[in-house]
Amino acid sequence: MNKHFLLLLLLVTTGTWAQNANRKFISAKESKDALEITVSDGKYLIKPYSEYIVETTFLPIGEVFNPDSHAVVLKPNVKIAKFKDSGLTLHFSTKGINVTVQKSPFQISYGYKGEMLLSEKNGYTKKDSSEVLDFNLDVTKSLAPEALYGGGSRAIGLNRRGNKLKLRNQAHYGYGDRSELLNFSIPLVLSSKIYAVHFDNSALGTLDLDSQKNNTLAYETVSGRKTYQVIAANNWPQLVSEYTKLTGRQPLLPRWALGNFSSRFGYHSQAEVEKTIKKFEDDKIPVDAIILDLYWFGKSIQGTLGNLEWDRETFPNPEKMMADLNAKNIKTILITEPFILTTSSKWQEADAQKVLGTDQTGNSAKFDFYFGNGGIVDVFKPEGKTWFWNIYKNLVNQGVGGWWGDLGEPEAFPSKVITAKGKADQVHNIYGHNWAKMIFEGYQNDFPNVRPFILMRAGYSGSQRYGMVPWSGDVSRSWSGLQSQPEIAVEMGLQGIGFMHSDLGGFAGDYFDNELYLRWLQYGVFQPIFRPHAHEDVAPEPVYKDVATKAIAKKQVELRYQLLPYNYTLAFNNSENGKPLMQPLFFEEPNNTALYNNVESYLWGDAFLVHPITKPGVTSTSVYFPKKDNWFDFYTGRKYAGGTTENVAVTNDHIPVFVRGNSFVPMIKTIPNTANYSIENFDLHFYFDASKADGSGFLYNDDGKTPDARNKKQSEMLSFSSYYNGSELSINIGDEAQQHFKAAEKTITLLVHNVTNAKKVTVKGKNSTFKTSNNTLEIPVTLEKGTVKDIKIEL
């Protein structure tokens, strides 16, 4: 057993680390699904889910176990754990996780493969109006203080240790570089020691990440389950993979969701929509969707929420409008809110059908807030879900291609409101989660051949499994607003929510700065969703910019489309194993404490290192290059050694972006929108680095719209690998097309960067033509379905 773990077992026998002194061990037994430990003030239930995940529940005397988890989808498996009673201690362990229970003084601790993770401090304690679970951190002084991440969406620094986080989904209008509370408050903590603790309770509460500097992690809640899962792994990608195995994986989005959106607050009429799309066409700027804010159902901001049907005065023929857009392969996305105002056209119907949250008398609960007076749809009630979904279903049949769910924190949700799943304070944080679930399951039932697009502002642990595409809320249109965005997106990726993104250009305020706008778009190329959006005071669409700004913005949109093969593969990878699209640098160097709070740069997939420019007038910037590999400037080809920090020149037409040595990056030429996407003809860039022997990569492809295409055997995978022996570079390209996928022959232009001296090239043993230009070797390759091409380059 590891010496650190032994040290902790010694420490927990002292008063410093002992749990509640009044808690006495009584007995322990194995049941069919848990280890049950009876103590003087209640009972512990310990359940393994895998060799990496174990769950602990405390039941105070008189409390019955509540099996209802809104987050967890994995089933426990007690058979994988071994139980041993050694007299003074109990051991309950899998091949990875080990739970040690000391009988006197009572103490529970968790380790992974002999390394200590954490231990309960007081464990469960009851206060006047809340309940607490607390834990010991940093059990030895010889270890570097662990960094802590998680808690949902907020901007307080990447390493969130030292903060006490409120767990209550809440909007923050016009925030800048700091926001202590935003729309996702997820009760999950991740540690730089590569473990996580998920508190499986959706009620309001707080997460205290050692705010008192006494090495304590504490979860406090107003009510609900005292259940938490400890997750551990060998590395960061595996940790996120195990967490998303526990809470569900993001279904693969429709491919068009990775394209460009035309979006603003808002388009007031059908004429404005058609005029804007015409400008995209005239300027030849690719676009895949247009998003309509609340003016589609009302002329004013206040008093109209809940109409949920077209305003036929301003949108006289929406069916034809959407049909015309669909003919151009442009999707129409509509905003919806869960509030039905008393002034809306649907109030009487909703009230009569009892689909709204109620007050104590059982009547529809009414309340005042910014948008007017009304109530909220009870998405936990079968009748509420059916009524609400039928509105969506009708609009989908009219031609709507995707949904925007706004104000789902919820924006207003007084404590007096009662739902089918409990009072407002009990379900506040899972309202948006269940709203997304309603839409997702509605598509599964009524439109099973469609991948839904569900843009949502609020959610909870596991919301990714309902296809949720979240954004970071109403960020200010300012440099400080841009500065907070990489942190928010990277943090949410760690927490399973891989498609967190921002309103490109910033949303709130009338600050006009084209430099800011372009820097935000340049960052947006390398974040999950490319969606400029803002108040109409300053147009967010590139087509409404001046000639010079438009030209640079157009290049960003074009690059976004050129990277579709790579980006779509990232999205597929996320759906398969939960791997974040945006990754912090400590994924590369988990023991480098200097990176624990570093989000100045991040990884976009495995190939790209991205350094956003978040301040005005920058002409050079300092970039750290992760040490495992060398890196090449995406635009100039200049090589940077791994493990170094270099000063890099910055130009106005792009942000610093670098490619890992021996990476494969598939790209296409610019297309009008994703309906024109094809890999029958594409460029495969390989960034040769002679200092490393091998490299690998892959490209995923399907029709871009069939749900669960991989499991239906309606996809193909192209694999890439390289090997260099000092004189010859070998590159293999292989096609694995599934039986139900009609794969076409591929015409591939292989572009091998950093090669000037190729003497001979063979493709599958036959001499091949090639040419060299700008330090890049260009080789034509034809790849038939189900074949492998071996390219050898003699250097």
N, C-alpha and C positions, 0 to 999 in steps of 0.2 A: 504494500500500500504506500502511496506517495507520502513523503514526509510532511507536506503541508496539510494533508488530510489527517494525518496522525496528530499534528499539532492542534488542529481544530477540535478533535475528539477530546484532547486534554483540556482545551479551553472551555468547552461546553460543560465540564464538570464543576467549573468555578461559578461563583455568584455573578461574575461579569457577564457571562453569556447565558446563564440559565433562564428558562422561560418562567412564566407565571409560577411563583413559588407555591401557590395554593393548588396548582394542578397536579393531581396524583395519578400515576398509572395504576390501572385496575386489571385489565386483561387484554389479550389480543387473540384474534382468530382469523383464519382465511375463510372467506365466503366464496360463492361462485363467481363474483365479479369484483371483489375488493379485499384488501386487508382491513379489517375492522379493529380499531384500537379504542377501548373504552377507558375514559379518564374520569376524574371526579366531577367535572363540570360539563361532560358531554361525550361525544364520540367523534373519532377521526375515521374517514374512509379514504383509503389510498388505492388508486387504480392506475396501472400502466396502460399507455396507448401504443407505445412502441418502445424499442430499446433507447429512444432518445426523449421520450415524453412520459411524464408521470403526473397524475392529478391528485390533489389533496383537498378534501372537504372537511370542515369542522361543523358539527351539529351540536349546538348548545342543548342542554337538557330540555326536553319538551318540544324541540323543533324536529319536523319531519323533512327528510331529504327531498329537495325539489329537483327533478331531473331535467328541467327545461332550460337548455342552454341556447341562446340566440347566436352564439359564435361557433360552437364546436360541431363538426360533422363527422369526425373520425370516431370509430367505435373502440371502447377500451378492450384490452386483451390481457386478462390476468394470468393467462397460461404462460406468458413469456417471462414472468418474474419468479424469482426464487425467494422463499421466506425462511429465515433462520432466527431462532431465539437462543441467544448465547448466555442467557441469564441476566446480565446487567443491561444488555442492549438487544434491540431487534434489528434485523437487516432484511430489507426488501429490495431486491435488485434485479435489473435486467443486465444484458451484456454491456450496457453503457451507463445508464442512470442507477445510482445506488442511494437508497433512503435509509438513514440510520436513525433509530429512535432510542434515545437513552431513557431508561425508566425513572431513575432518580438521581438528581432532579430531572424532571421531564424535559426532553429536548428533541426536536426533529431537525435533521440537517440533510443536505442534498449534495451529492458529489457526482462526478462524471469521470469514469475510467481512472479512478484514484485521485483525481483533483477535486479539492473542495470548491463548491460553488457558493452556497449561502445556507443560512440556518434560520429557523424561526427565532425571534427574539422573545417577545412576550407571547407570540402567536396571536390567538384570538383574545381580544378584550372588548368589553361592552362599556360604552359611555352613555351619558344621559340620552342623547338623540342620535347616536351613531355607533357603528361597530368598526373595529380596527383589526387588521392583520399586519404584523410588522416582522422585519427580518434583519439579521446582521449582515453587513457588508464588510469587505476587506478584513478577512480573518487573520491575516499575518502582516506584519510591518515590512516584510521583505519583498512583498509584491507591490508593484506600482498601483496607486489608487485606481480603481476601475472606473471607466467612463460609463455613463448611463444614457440610453436613448429611449425613444418611444413616447407614449402619452398622447399620440395623435398629431394633429396638424396645429403647429404654432411656430413662432419665430423667436427663439430665446437663446440660440446657439446650438450647434449640432450636439455637443455633449451637454446633456440637460441635468447633470448632477448638480445639486445645490438648489434646485427649484422645487417648489410645492405647486403641483399642477391641479387646477380645478377640472373635474370631469363633468363637463356640461356643454354639449354642443351649442355654440353661440357665434353669431356673425360679428365681425368687427369691421365696420365700414371705414374705408379709407386708411387702412393701416399701412405702415411703412416698414422699416427694418426691424421692428420689434412688435410682436403680438403674443401676449401670454395665453390667449385662448381664441381658437378659431372653430371651424365647423365640424371637425372630427376630434372627439376626445376618446381615445382608445386606451383601455386599461391594460396596457402592455408595456413592460420594461425590458429592454435588451441591454446586455452588459458587454463591455470590451473583453471580458473573460469568455465570451462566446457561449452565453446561455441567455435564456429569456424567462420571464415570469408573466403569465397572462392571468389576470383576475377576471374570472368568468361570471361577471355580474354586471348588468346593464344599468343599474340604478345610479342616480347622481352620487358623486363622491369626490375624493381627492387622491392623488398620487404624490407622496412625499419622497423625493429622490435625495434624501440626506440633506435637507435644508438646514438642519440644526448642526451639521458637521460632526455628527456622532456615529457615523457609519451605519445609518439606519435607513432602510427602505420600508415605507409604510403605505398601506392602502386603507382608506377610510370611506365608508359608504353609509347612506341613510337607511338602507334596508336591503334585503335580498340574500342571495347565496354567499356563503363563505367558502368559495371554491376557487382554486387556482391551479394552473398547470405550470410545471417547470419543464423547460425544453433545453436540451444541450446538444452540441454537435462538435465536429472536428474543425469546422471552418465556417465562415460567415455565410457563403451561399447555401451550405447544408442547413444552417440554423433557420434561415428564412424558408427554405424548402420544407423543413419539418413543421414550422409554424403554419405554413399555408396548406400542408397536408392535414393539419389539425382543424383549420378553420375554412378550408376550401380554396380552390384555385380560380383565377380569372379566366372565364371562357375567352377564346380568341375573338377579338373584335372583327366586325366586317372590315375588309381592307380599305374601304373608302374613308373609314374613321381616321386613317393615318395621313389623309390628304389635307388640303387647305380648306378652312371654313371662312365664309363671309358672315360676319356677326357684328351686331351693335345693339345698343339700347337706344332706339330700336327702329325697325322699319314700320312706318305708320300706315302703309297702304300697299296694295297689290302693285300699283304703278312704281313705287320705290323699289320693291323687290325686283321687278323686271328690268328697271333701269340699271340697278346695281350689277346684276348678272350680265347685262349687255356690256357694261364697262369692262368686266373681267374678260369677256370674249374679245372685245375690241383691242384690249391691251395684251391679249394672249398670255394672261396670267392664270395658271391652273387653279381650278376650284372644284370641290366635290360636294359642298353642302352650303346651305344658307339657313341661318338660325333666326327665327322670329320671336321677338320678345313680346311682352303682354299686350301690345297694340293689336295683335291679331284678333283678340276678343273684346277690345274696348278702346275707346279713343283717349281715355284718361288713365292716369296711374292709380288714382284712388277711386274706390267704389265699384270696381269692375271685377275683382278677383272672384272666381267661381262661375263666371259666364260659361267658360269652357266650350264655346262654339263661336264660329266665325262672325265677325262684325261685317255683315254683307254690304254696308255702305262704303267701307274703305277697302274691303276685299270682296268685290262683287261676284267673282267666279273663282273661288280658291281651287275647286276641282280641276278646272282648266289650267290655272296657274301651275299647280303641282304636276299635272300631266305634261305640260310643256317643259317644266324643269326636269322631270324624270326622263323625258325624251332626250334631253341633253346630258343625262346621267348625273344630275345634280339633285341631292336629297333635300327635302324640306324638313327642318327640325322645329318643333313648337315648344315654347315654354308652357309649363303648367305649375300651379301651386296647389297645396292641399286645403286652402281656405275657401270656404263658401260664404260670401258676405250676404247680409240680409238685403242688400241693394242689388244683388246679382239675379240673373234670370233663373238660376237653379236653386235659390234658397228654399222656396216652398216645397219643391220636389224632394230635396235632400232632407228637409225637416220632417216632412210627412213620412218618408220611407225609413226614418230612424237610422240614417247612415253617418251621423255626426257624433263626436264625443258629447257626453252628457254632463249635467250637473247632478247634485245629490237627489233631486226630485225625479230624475230620469228624462228630463226635457233636454233638448239640444242646448249645449252650453254656448252662450254668446259672450263675446268680450270685444273690447276696443283695442285697436293697435293702428299703426301708421296707415295701413291701407283702407281701414274702415271698421265696421262692426259686423261680426259674424261668428262662425264656428269653424271647426276643423274636421275633415273626414276621418273617421275611425278606421284606419287601415288594418287594425287588429281584429275587426269584427267581420265575419263572413259577408254580411249584407253590405257593409261599407266597401269591402274589397270588390265585390261583384258590381256594385253601382259605379264605382270609380273606374274599374277596368273597362266596363262597357262603353264609357266615354272615349277612352283610348282606342278601343277596338273599332269603334265607328270612324274615328279619324284616320286610323291606319287604312281602313277600307277606302277612305277618300283619297289616299295617296301620301299620307305623312310617312316620312322615312326614318324619323328618330325623335327622341324625347329629351327635353331639358326639364328637370325637376328642381325648382327653386324654393327657397325659404323652408327647407325641410329639416332645420335644426330641431324643432320648428322655430320660426321667427317669433311667434307668439304661442305660448302654451301654458296658460295659467294653471296653478296647482289644483284649482277646483275642478278641472276637466277630468272626467273619468272615461277610460276606454275599456274595451273588452279584455285587455291584458293588465289592467290596473290603472292607478292614478297617474296623472301627467308626470310627476317626478320620478315614477318608477320606469316609465317607458320613453321619457324624453329623448334619451340618447339612441334609442333604436327605432325612432319614428322614420327617419330617412332610410334606414336599413330595410325596414319592412315595406316601405313605399316602393323601393327598388325591387324588392322580392316580388311584390304584387305584379309589377310590370313585366319582370323577367319570366315569371311563371305564366302570366297571361300569354306571352309570346309562345312559350313552350306548348301551351294547350291549343291556341287558336292560329298561330302562325309558326308552326314547328320547323319550317324550312328557312326561317329568317334569323339572322344573328341580330339581336336588338342593339340599339345604341341608346344608352341611358346615362345622360349627363346629370350628375347630382352634386349638390353642394354639401351634403351632410351624410354621415354614415357611422358605422360601428365596426368592431372586430368582425372580419369575415365578409364584409360587404362586397369584396372583390368577386365572390362566387356568384353574385347576381349581375355580373357584367357591368358594374358601376364604373363610370368614368368621372372622377371627381375633379373639381378645380378649387383653387386656393382662396376663393371668395373675392370680395370687393376691395382688392388691393389698390392703393393710391397710384395714380399715374405720376410717378416720381422715381428718382434714382434710388431713394431708400426703399421704395416698394419693390424695385427690381432686385435689390440686394438680398432680400429675404427669400426669394423664390427657389434658388437651388437647395437651400436648407430644407424647406418645406417638402419639396418633391423627393429629395433623397431620404429624408426621415420616413415619409409615407411608404416609399418602396421597401424599406426595412420592415415595415409593419404590414406587408402583404398587399398594400394598395398601390399597385404598380403604375397606374395611369394618372396619378396626380399631376396637374399642370396648372398654368396660370393664364389669365387674360393677357395675351401678348400686347405689349404697349402700355399696360396698366389700365385700370377701369375708372377709378374715382377721381374727379377733379378736372379742371380745364387747362392744366399745364401743357403748353405746346412746346415740344422739343423733339425735333426729328432725329437727333443723335440718340436720344433715349429710345425712341421708337425702333430705330434700326438695331440698336444693341439688344433690345428685347427680342426682336424677331430672329436675330442671329443666334441667340440662346435658344429660341423656340425650335429651331431646326433640330436640335439635339435634346429635346424633351418629348414626352410621350404624345401629346396632342398639339397640333399647330392651329391655334385659334385666336387671331387678333380680335379683341372685343373691348368696347369702352362706351362711355356716354357719347352721345352724338355731338357734343360740343367740339370734340376733336375727332375727326373721322378715323376709325381704326383700320379700315380696309385700304390696302395699298393702292387701289385704283383711284382713290380720292387724294393722293399725295401729289406734291409737286414733281416735276419731271425727274430731277436728280434723285430725290428720295425714292420715288417709285422704281427707278431703274435698279437701285441697290436692293430694295425690298423684293423686287421680282426675282433677283438672283437667289435670294434666300428661299423663296417658294419653290423655285426650280430645283435647287439642291435638295430640298425636302423630298421632292418627287423622284429625283435621281437615286436617292438612298432607299427607296421603297423596298427593294429586295432584302437589304440589310435590316431595315426597321421592322418589316413584317416578320422576319425570322426572329428578331428580338421579342416581338409580341407573342409569337408561337412558343418560344422558350419560356416566357413568363407563364403562359397557360399550362405548360407541361410540368414545370418544377418551381414556379413562384419566383424565379430569379428576377430581381429588379432590373428595369431598363436603365435606370440611373443608379450608379453604385458609388459609395464613398471610397476614398483612396485607401482607407484602412482595410477594405476587402483584400487589397494586394499585400499589405504589410500589417497584419493584425497585432504585431508586437511593437509597432512604431508609435509610441505615445504622442509624438509630435503631430500625428495625423488624426488623433481622436476628436479634435474639434475643427478639422480642416474641411471646409466645403468651398474653398476658392476654386478648386478644380474637382471634377468628378469623372467617372468612367461612363461612357455611353455604350452599353454592351461590353464585350471583351476587347474590341478593337480600338475604340476611340478614347482619348483623353481630351476633355473639353474644359476650357478656362474662360468662363463668361467675363465680359467687361461690364462692370456694374457702377462705374464712376465716369463722369464726363471728362473729355479732353485727354484721355490716356493714350500715350504714344509708345509706352513700353511697360512690361509687367513681369513680375517674377513668377516662375512656374517650377514646381517640383515634379520630377519625372520618376515614377515608381521604379524601384531598383531591379525587379526581376527581368526587365527587358529594356532594349533601346527603343527610342521613339522617333518618328519621322513627321516633320511638319506636313500636314495634309495639303497645304497650298504651295509650298516651296520645295518640299522634299528634304529639307535640312535635317540632319541626324542629331539627336540629343541623347546623351548617355543616361541610362537608368541609374537612379540613386543620386542624381545631381539636381541642383537648383540653378536655373539659368534665367538671365534677363532676356525676354523675348520682345521683339519689335511688334507693335500693334498698328494696324491700318484701319481705315474707316469702313472697308467693304466686307470685313469678316472678323470674327473673334479667333483667338488662338485655338487651333484644333490639331491634334497629333494622333498618329496611328502607331499602334504597337508593332514592333518588328516581327516579321513572319506571320502577320495577320492576312486573312482573306477578306476583301470587302466587295461584294457583288453590287453593281450599280446598273441603272438603265439610262437611256436618254430621257429628256424631259417629255412629259405627255400632258395632254389637256386636262385629264383627270384619271382616276384609278380604273375607270371602265376600260381604258386603253392599255391597262397593264398587261405585260407579257414578258416571260423570260425565254421566249423562243430565240431572242437575240439580246444578249446582255454582255456587259463588260465585267470581267473578274480581275480585280486589282489584287496583286500580291506584293507585300512590302518586304522584299528580301533583306534579311540581315545575316551576313556571313558569320557573325559571331555565335549564332545559335543553330543547332543542327536541324531542328524540325519545327513544323507548325501545322495547324489544322483549323478547320472551320466547316460550316455547312450552310445551306440555303434551303428554307422550307417553302413549299408552294402548294396552293390549292386554288379553288375557284374564287376565293375571297368572300364567300357568302354562305356556304353550307355549314350549319352548326355541327360541331364535333366531327369535322371532315376526316381527321386523322384516324379516329376509331372506326369510322365508316369505310376506311380504306379508299378514300377519295382525295389523296394527296401524293406528293412526291418529295423526296429529299435528295438534294445534291450534296455530296460530301467532297471536301477538299483536304489534301494533305501535302506536306512538302518534306523533303529530306535533302540535306547538303553534306557531302562527304569531303569537302575541301577543293574538289575540282569539278564536280558535277552536281547540278541542282535537279532533283526529281520532283515533279508535281503530278499528283493524281487527282483526277476529276471523275467522280462516279455518280451515276444516276440510279436511285431506288424509287421507282414509281409503283404505287400500290395498284392492286388488280382492278379497282373501279375508277381509276383516274386515267384520262386520256392524255398522256404525256406526249408532247411534240418533240421532234428533233430540235436540238439546241445549236445555234450558231454563237459561239463564245469567242470574244476577243480577250485573250489572256494578256494582261498588262503587268509585267514583272518590273517593279520599281527598283532602282539602285543597281541596275545592271548596264554596263557599257561595253563589255568585252566578250559577248557570246560568240563562240567559234562555230558551234553547230547545234541545231535543234532537231530532235526527232519526236514524232507523235506516234505512239504505239509502234515504235520500231522503224518508222519510215521518216525520211528526211522531210522537214517542214520549212516552208518559207517563214521569214521573220524580218522585222526591221527594228531599228533602235533610234529613239528620238527622245531628247530631253532626259537622258539618264534612265529611260524606260524601254524595256524589250516588249515588243508587240507580236503575239503569236496567234494565228487563227486556229480555232479548234471546233470541230463538229462533234457533237455528243448525241448519240442515238439512245432511245429509251432502254434502260436496263443495262447499259454498257459502262465500262471504265476506260478512261483515256489516261495513258501514262506518258507524260511529257518529260523529256530529258534535255537539259541545257548544259552543254559543255562550256565551261568557263576557263 
